[in-house]
Amino acid sequence: MLRSMAFLLCGSIALTAVAQEAKPTAVLSGLDNPCGVAVQGATGHVFIADHKGVHRLDPKSGKAHVEISGFPTDIYGKGPKYNIGPLGLAFWDDEHLIVGDGSRPDGDELVRIYKVGKDAPHADHPPIKEDAAVATLGPIKASEESAKGEGNFYGVASNGKSIFITCNGDDTKGWIAKSTATNGKPGALKLSIATKVATEVDAPVPVIFGPYGDLVVGQMGEVSTPPGDSLLSIYDPETGKLKKNYKTGLNDIAGLAYSPKTKKLYATDYSWSDPKAGGLFRLDIDGDSIKAVKIASLDKPTACAFDKNGVLYVAVFGTVPEGSEKPMGSLVKFDSGL
């Protein structure tokens, strides 16, 4: 029954197209495996999570500092392997940042909420300590629903009422966890949507709210084979019901963002096994099919987020030259117009 449902809901795929490539501008370099991006609405400050912590960038001055530090280190991947720390980022409100953990073993990882305020970056600003959160959700321990417990909280989405977190612990379920607010405070983190059961594809990674309140999920799929197995899935955030499922033809969707100006949907394809095929794509939905239009080639892009003016920020892993240990990650931007 589940298999039949998955095939009925999964739309056809249009061939990937290539637009005239847009040119990104580098705004921050030397990042160590950056995985999360969020923009603070009140200030336009950009927050970036990498192996070393969470950074804050003021785009107007170009100044940046480490906002939150002291995370442990975990290792992700089967080859190549990467050191990771905090992963997903999203704002609960203008002054509280939600951080999904990737720095501990599955079953021990946490979701932290920090008060970051609106101060611009400056050199003598002391970082917030990792354990100095105003709220902590989780961990999600091993149980009948999750054989190993959950971790690698890569995607974070919040609408001020609920928080959704993509999990990569029990690969047979592909869980999204949910926290529902009570009296304005986040509640317990509970397993909510078993995405692999619904779609038969592994690894929910990015999660965002769509323009009309739906929960939009990028299902990364296997990082090696088959190629082009990433899905775009739409869920009802209240019931967790799968509403629509699209094949995208992309290899490894790692980031999703809607343009506030055009309402168009953009995705980053990390393309684990073939980095040259990765980059930034626009996903054009037409009925039951998606056309993935390549906007720019990028070297292993991860998360992405728009500011209110339509500037798109993208975190890029980059490739470390053989024999070097110098971090090659960066934050780039695409000026408004997408």
Secondary structure, DSSP 8 states (H G I E B T S, - for coil): -HHHHHHHHEE-B---EE-S----EEEEEEESS--EEEE-TTT--EEEEETTEEEEEETTTTEEEEEEE----EEE-SSS-EEE-EEEEEEEETTEEEEEE-SS-TTT--EEEEE--S----TT---EETT--SEEE------SS-SS-------EEE-SSEEEEE--S-TTT-EEEEEEEETTEE---EEEEEHHHHHS---EEEEEE-TTS-EEEEE---SSSSTT--EEEEE-TTT--EEEEEE---S-EEEEEE-TTT--EEEEE--TT-GGG-EEEEEEEETTEEEEEEEEE-SSEEEEEE-TTS-EEEEE-----TT-----EEEEEE-S--
